[in-house]
Amino acid sequence: MAEIKKTPKSNTIIQVAEATGLSPATISRVLNNHPYVKEATKKKVLEMIEKLGYQRNNIASGLRSNKTRTIGLIVPRISMFFHAEVITTIQNILYKHGYNLTICQSGDSVDMEKDLIRALQSVRVDAVIAACTLHTTDFSPFDQLMASGTPLVFYDRVPVGKTSAMVIKGDDIQGGYLATSHLIEIGCRRIAHISGPLDCNLYQDRLKGFYNAMKIADLQVRKEWLFYHELTKENARIALKQIFEGPEIPDGLVADNDTTAIAALKFAKEMGLKVPQDLKIVGYSNDPRSEIITPSITTIEQYPDKMGEKIVEVLMARLQHKNMNPMEISTPTIMPVQLIRRLST
């Protein structure tokens, strides 16, 4: 019979403590990223952990402490530039705080979003960060999550109206205003607007900004030049065909994402229109494509890295103050936006 080799027993907190000459309690505090551990002590422990090959059992540790040191994140589409940048920033900062990030993609499906909320709750994440689908109007699954004691941060696509969750969002009213007023300032008087579904707070607010700028300039808003649908290049072409088939065409276009702005640029070239001489275009989000296309596209910068930093900041504050009432109505944090002028205007 072949000899059965015994695997070495895993190094435990006790062994790490013995090897460093520190107490098991100190080792535990280092593993749990306790704020009052000296840096020299932390370095000593982490070096010994690496040397001994100690692996912390997150599940068992979570059951004992009621913490998993894991944050769940629900995002509509990971492929979207803005969300990819926000997520990257969040993950990098959470890692420094000793947290893991579990990323879930809803695909803009309301049903999948509900399933993901339940899934994250079942694995006992310490908190959830969420950007909602375009069509989320029932927030009761999120309310149930908070009622169970799980902190929740909404960002970007957030509930319309009051919520007890923490909310971080861009200043979309100002963004819509900046985009429209810029076109007005450089001479546009016939301005079209292609936006997203009005179930979503983003597009409600950007439309408000558009109307505010048009009202201040005493310009007519032409309803036949307003479109609200998912902002894909295919939908952009459908809207643009309807706009440019009319007896009069716009001299300016506000597109509520850069994908639509790029589609408009291509469509204008096909129509024999020169950008910006015949049609001036402003996009939204400062997607890298907007800078490298010819002509480069004027757009609204949302600073996704700063939003990611703010999300982690408010989340860490919430996790460190367990006595806060999870159902207390919170005041949204509004992040600034900026117009980036390029050659399309």
C-alpha positions as CSV (number, residue, x, y, z in Angstrom):
1,M,0.0,0.0,0.0
2,A,1.4,3.4,-0.9
3,E,2.3,5.7,2.0
4,I,-0.2,8.4,2.7
5,K,1.6,11.7,3.1
6,K,0.2,14.0,5.8
7,T,-0.2,17.6,4.7
8,P,1.4,20.1,7.1
9,K,-1.0,21.6,9.6
10,S,-2.0,25.2,8.6
11,N,-0.3,27.9,10.6
12,T,-2.8,29.5,13.0
13,I,-3.0,32.8,14.8
14,I,-1.4,31.2,17.8
15,Q,1.7,30.2,15.7
16,V,2.0,33.7,14.2
17,A,1.8,35.1,17.8
18,E,4.5,32.7,19.0
19,A,6.7,33.5,16.0
20,T,6.4,37.3,16.5
21,G,6.4,37.3,20.3
22,L,3.1,39.2,20.2
23,S,-0.3,38.2,21.7
24,P,-3.0,36.4,19.7
25,A,-5.2,39.4,20.3
26,T,-2.7,41.7,18.6
27,I,-2.5,39.4,15.6
28,S,-6.3,39.4,15.3
29,R,-6.4,43.2,15.5
30,V,-3.9,43.4,12.6
31,L,-5.9,40.9,10.5
32,N,-9.1,43.0,11.1
33,N,-7.3,46.2,10.2
34,H,-7.9,47.7,13.6
35,P,-7.1,51.5,13.5
36,Y,-5.1,51.6,16.8
37,V,-2.3,49.1,15.8
38,K,1.1,50.7,15.3
39,E,2.5,50.5,11.8
40,A,5.7,48.8,13.0
41,T,3.6,46.1,14.7
42,K,1.4,45.7,11.6
43,K,4.5,45.4,9.4
44,K,6.1,42.8,11.7
45,V,2.9,40.7,11.8
46,L,2.2,40.8,8.0
47,E,5.8,39.8,7.2
48,M,5.6,36.8,9.5
49,I,2.2,35.9,8.1
50,E,3.7,35.8,4.6
51,K,6.7,33.9,5.8
52,L,4.6,31.2,7.5
53,G,2.1,31.0,4.7
54,Y,-0.8,31.7,7.1
55,Q,-4.2,32.0,5.4
56,R,-7.1,33.6,7.2
57,N,-10.4,31.7,7.1
58,N,-12.7,34.6,6.1
59,I,-15.9,32.6,6.4
60,A,-15.1,31.3,9.9
61,S,-13.8,34.6,11.0
62,G,-16.9,36.3,9.6
63,L,-19.2,34.0,11.6
64,R,-17.4,34.8,14.8
65,S,-17.2,38.6,14.3
66,N,-20.4,39.0,12.2
67,K,-18.2,40.6,9.6
68,T,-17.0,39.2,6.3
69,R,-14.8,42.3,5.3
70,T,-16.5,42.0,1.9
71,I,-18.5,44.8,0.2
72,G,-21.0,44.0,-2.5
73,L,-21.4,46.2,-5.6
74,I,-24.2,46.1,-8.1
75,V,-23.6,48.0,-11.4
76,P,-25.7,48.1,-14.6
77,R,-22.8,47.4,-17.0
78,I,-19.2,46.9,-16.1
79,S,-18.2,47.8,-19.7
80,M,-19.4,51.4,-19.3
81,F,-16.4,53.7,-19.0
82,F,-17.8,55.8,-16.1
83,H,-18.7,52.7,-14.0
84,A,-15.4,51.0,-14.8
85,E,-13.5,54.0,-13.4
86,V,-15.6,54.3,-10.3
87,I,-15.3,50.5,-9.6
88,T,-11.5,50.6,-10.1
89,T,-11.1,53.4,-7.6
90,I,-13.5,51.8,-5.1
91,Q,-11.6,48.5,-5.2
92,N,-8.2,50.0,-4.8
93,I,-9.2,52.0,-1.8
94,L,-11.2,49.2,-0.2
95,Y,-8.1,46.9,-0.5
96,K,-6.1,49.4,1.5
97,H,-8.8,49.3,4.2
98,G,-8.6,45.5,4.2
99,Y,-11.9,44.8,2.4
100,N,-12.7,42.7,-0.6
101,L,-15.1,43.8,-3.3
102,T,-17.7,41.5,-4.9
103,I,-18.8,43.0,-8.2
104,C,-22.2,42.1,-9.7
105,Q,-23.6,43.2,-13.1
106,S,-27.4,43.7,-13.4
107,G,-27.3,44.2,-17.2
108,D,-30.0,46.9,-16.6
109,S,-32.4,44.1,-15.7
110,V,-34.7,44.9,-12.8
111,D,-35.3,41.2,-12.1
112,M,-31.6,40.4,-12.0
113,E,-31.0,43.4,-9.8
114,K,-33.5,42.0,-7.2
115,D,-31.8,38.6,-7.4
116,L,-28.4,40.2,-6.9
117,I,-29.6,42.0,-3.8
118,R,-30.8,38.7,-2.3
119,A,-27.6,36.9,-3.3
120,L,-25.4,39.6,-1.6
121,Q,-27.5,39.5,1.5
122,S,-27.3,35.7,1.7
123,V,-23.5,35.8,1.7
124,R,-23.5,38.3,4.5
125,V,-21.6,41.2,2.9
126,D,-20.8,44.0,5.3
127,A,-22.4,46.7,3.0
128,V,-23.7,47.2,-0.5
129,I,-22.9,49.8,-3.1
130,A,-25.4,50.1,-6.0
131,A,-26.0,52.0,-9.2
132,C,-29.6,51.1,-10.3
133,T,-30.9,49.9,-13.6
134,L,-32.5,52.4,-16.0
135,H,-35.9,51.3,-15.1
136,T,-35.7,50.7,-11.3
137,T,-38.8,52.3,-9.7
138,D,-39.5,49.8,-6.9
139,F,-36.8,50.2,-4.3
140,S,-38.4,48.0,-1.7
141,P,-35.7,45.2,-2.1
142,F,-33.1,47.8,-1.2
143,D,-35.3,48.9,1.8
144,Q,-35.4,45.3,3.0
145,L,-31.6,45.1,2.7
146,M,-31.2,48.2,4.9
147,A,-33.8,47.0,7.4
148,S,-31.7,43.9,7.9
149,G,-28.9,46.2,9.1
150,T,-26.8,46.2,5.9
151,P,-25.5,49.7,5.1
152,L,-26.3,50.8,1.5
153,V,-24.7,53.5,-0.7
154,F,-26.4,54.4,-4.0
155,Y,-24.3,56.2,-6.6
156,D,-24.9,57.8,-10.0
157,R,-28.3,56.2,-10.7
158,V,-30.2,56.7,-7.5
159,P,-33.7,56.8,-6.2
160,V,-35.8,59.8,-7.1
161,G,-37.0,61.4,-3.8
162,K,-36.2,60.6,-0.2
163,T,-34.2,57.5,0.8
164,S,-32.6,56.3,4.0
165,A,-29.6,55.0,2.0
166,M,-26.4,57.1,1.5
167,V,-26.5,58.8,-1.9
168,I,-23.6,60.0,-4.0
169,K,-24.5,61.5,-7.4
170,G,-23.2,63.9,-10.0
171,D,-24.7,67.4,-10.4
172,D,-26.7,66.4,-13.5
173,I,-28.9,69.4,-13.4
174,Q,-25.8,71.6,-13.7
175,G,-24.3,69.2,-16.3
176,G,-27.4,69.6,-18.5
177,Y,-27.3,73.3,-18.0
178,L,-23.6,73.6,-18.8
179,A,-23.9,71.6,-22.0
180,T,-26.9,73.6,-23.3
181,S,-25.7,77.1,-22.2
182,H,-22.3,76.4,-23.9
183,L,-24.1,75.8,-27.2
184,I,-26.2,79.0,-26.7
185,E,-23.1,81.1,-25.9
186,I,-21.4,80.1,-29.1
187,G,-24.4,81.0,-31.3
188,C,-26.7,78.0,-31.4
189,R,-30.4,78.8,-31.4
190,R,-32.0,75.5,-32.6
191,I,-30.9,72.9,-30.1
192,A,-31.9,69.2,-30.0
193,H,-31.6,66.9,-27.0
194,I,-31.1,63.1,-27.0
195,S,-31.5,61.8,-23.5
196,G,-32.1,58.5,-21.6
197,P,-35.3,57.0,-20.1
198,L,-37.0,59.4,-17.7
199,D,-37.5,56.7,-15.1
200,C,-33.9,57.3,-14.3
201,N,-32.8,60.3,-12.1
202,L,-29.8,61.1,-14.3
203,Y,-31.9,62.0,-17.3
204,Q,-34.6,63.7,-15.4
205,D,-32.0,66.0,-14.0
206,R,-30.1,66.6,-17.2
207,L,-33.4,67.4,-18.9
208,K,-34.1,70.0,-16.2
209,G,-30.7,71.6,-16.8
210,F,-31.5,71.7,-20.6
211,Y,-34.8,73.4,-20.0
212,N,-33.3,75.9,-17.5
213,A,-30.7,77.0,-20.0
214,M,-33.2,77.3,-22.8
215,K,-35.6,79.3,-20.6
216,I,-32.9,81.7,-19.5
217,A,-32.0,82.3,-23.1
218,D,-35.7,82.6,-24.1
219,L,-35.3,79.9,-26.8
220,Q,-38.0,77.6,-28.0
221,V,-37.8,73.9,-26.9
222,R,-39.0,71.9,-29.9
223,K,-40.6,68.7,-28.6
224,E,-40.0,66.9,-31.9
225,W,-36.2,67.3,-31.2
226,L,-36.4,65.7,-27.8
227,F,-35.8,61.9,-27.4
228,Y,-35.7,59.7,-24.4
229,H,-34.5,56.1,-24.8
230,E,-31.6,53.9,-23.9
231,L,-28.5,55.6,-25.1
232,T,-27.1,53.2,-27.6
233,K,-25.6,54.0,-31.0
234,E,-28.5,52.2,-32.7
235,N,-31.1,54.3,-30.9
236,A,-29.1,57.5,-31.6
237,R,-29.3,56.9,-35.3
238,I,-33.1,56.4,-35.1
239,A,-33.5,59.7,-33.3
240,L,-31.1,61.5,-35.6
241,K,-32.9,60.3,-38.7
242,Q,-36.2,61.7,-37.3
243,I,-34.6,65.0,-36.3
244,F,-32.9,65.6,-39.7
245,E,-35.9,64.5,-41.8
246,G,-37.8,67.6,-40.7
247,P,-38.2,70.8,-42.7
248,E,-35.7,72.6,-40.3
249,I,-32.7,71.1,-38.7
250,P,-30.9,71.9,-35.5
251,D,-27.6,73.8,-35.3
252,G,-26.7,72.3,-31.9
253,L,-27.1,68.9,-30.1
254,V,-26.9,67.9,-26.5
255,A,-26.3,64.2,-26.2
256,D,-26.6,62.7,-22.8
257,N,-23.7,60.3,-23.3
258,D,-20.6,60.2,-25.4
259,T,-21.7,57.1,-27.4
260,T,-24.7,59.2,-28.7
261,A,-22.4,62.1,-29.4
262,I,-20.0,59.9,-31.4
263,A,-23.0,58.4,-33.3
264,A,-24.2,62.0,-34.1
265,L,-20.8,63.0,-35.4
266,K,-20.7,60.0,-37.8
267,F,-24.3,60.7,-38.8
268,A,-23.5,64.3,-39.6
269,K,-20.7,63.3,-41.8
270,E,-23.0,61.0,-43.7
271,M,-25.4,63.8,-44.2
272,G,-22.7,66.1,-45.6
273,L,-22.8,68.3,-42.5
274,K,-19.6,69.8,-41.1
275,V,-19.0,69.7,-37.4
276,P,-18.8,72.2,-35.8
277,Q,-19.6,74.6,-38.7
278,D,-23.1,73.2,-39.4
279,L,-23.8,71.3,-36.3
280,K,-22.2,71.7,-32.9
281,I,-22.3,68.6,-30.5
282,V,-21.8,68.3,-26.8
283,G,-21.6,64.8,-25.2
284,Y,-21.6,63.6,-21.5
285,S,-19.1,61.6,-19.4
286,N,-15.7,62.3,-21.0
287,D,-15.3,58.8,-22.3
288,P,-11.7,58.4,-23.7
289,R,-13.2,57.9,-27.2
290,S,-14.5,61.5,-27.1
291,E,-10.9,62.9,-27.1
292,I,-9.4,60.7,-29.8
293,I,-12.1,60.9,-32.4
294,T,-12.0,63.6,-35.2
295,P,-13.1,66.2,-34.4
296,S,-12.8,65.6,-30.7
297,I,-16.0,66.0,-28.8
298,T,-16.9,68.7,-26.2
299,T,-18.3,66.8,-23.2
300,I,-19.2,67.0,-19.5
301,E,-16.5,65.6,-17.1
302,Q,-18.0,63.6,-14.2
303,Y,-14.8,62.8,-12.3
304,P,-15.5,59.1,-11.7
305,D,-12.3,58.7,-9.6
306,K,-13.5,61.4,-7.2
307,M,-16.9,59.8,-7.0
308,G,-15.3,56.5,-6.1
309,E,-13.2,58.1,-3.4
310,K,-16.3,59.8,-1.9
311,I,-18.3,56.5,-2.0
312,V,-15.6,54.7,0.1
313,E,-15.3,57.7,2.4
314,V,-19.0,57.8,3.4
315,L,-19.1,54.0,3.5
316,M,-16.2,53.7,5.9
317,A,-17.7,56.4,8.1
318,R,-20.9,54.4,8.2
319,L,-19.2,51.1,9.0
320,Q,-17.3,52.7,11.9
321,H,-20.4,54.2,13.4
322,K,-22.7,51.3,14.0
323,N,-25.1,53.3,16.2
324,M,-26.3,55.3,13.3
325,N,-30.0,54.7,12.5
326,P,-29.9,52.7,9.2
327,M,-33.4,54.0,8.2
328,E,-32.7,57.7,8.9
329,I,-33.2,59.9,5.8
330,S,-29.8,61.0,4.5
331,T,-28.8,64.1,2.5
332,P,-27.4,63.3,-0.9
333,T,-23.8,64.2,-1.7
334,I,-23.7,66.1,-5.0
335,M,-20.4,65.8,-6.9
336,P,-19.3,68.7,-9.2
337,V,-19.1,68.3,-13.0
338,Q,-17.3,70.4,-15.6
339,L,-17.6,71.2,-19.3
340,I,-14.5,70.1,-21.3
341,R,-14.5,72.1,-24.6
342,R,-13.0,70.4,-27.7
343,L,-13.3,70.7,-31.5
344,S,-17.0,69.6,-31.9
345,T,-18.0,73.1,-30.7
